[in-house]
Amino acid sequence: MRHNSVNSARWWLLLLLLGIVGVLLSGCASTEPENASARPWNQPRGWETGLPPGMYEGR
């Protein structure tokens, strides 16, 4: 009886490890070969500088 429970535990452990490896290898892959946009996401827009528009004008 003990031999059967050890094999069952090993089987479930193997399935768990294979599942974890499968999730880690799949990741967040995209089907697009290169995701190049016209504007990078981390570049601030003109209104995101934090300075009022009057600060840019010379007197």
N, C-alpha and C positions, 0 to 999 in steps of 0.2 A: 504494500500500500504506500509506503514512504517513497519508493522509487517512482511511482506514477505521479505523486504530487510534486516531486523535484523536477521531473520532466515538464510538467504543466507550468510550473513557475518559470523555468528557463524559456519555454515557448513564449509566454506572455512578455517576459523581459526582452527577448529577441524582437518581438513585434513592436514593443514600445520603442526600443532603440532604433529600429528601422523607420518607424514613423517620425521620430525626432530628426533623424538624418534627412529624411525626405522633405520635411518642412524647412529645415535649414538650407538645403540645396536649392529648393525652389525659389526662395527669396521673393523679391519684388521685381522680377524680370519684366521687361517690356518687349512687345513685338516690333517696336520701331528701332531700326538700327542706330539712328542718331536723332536724339530729341533736341534739335537746335531751334530755339525760338528767336524771333526778331529782337526781343528785349529780355535780358536776363531777369530772373525773378528777384534777385537780391539787389538790383539797382534801384535806388529811390526815385520816385517821381518828382516833378518840379514842386508840387505842393507839399511834399513830405520833408522839406529841409528844416522846418521849425522856425525859420526867420520870416517876419512879415514882408510883404512885397515892397514896402517903402524902404527897406534896408538896402535893396539892390540899386536904387536910383541915386545918382550923384546929385549934389546940390550946387 
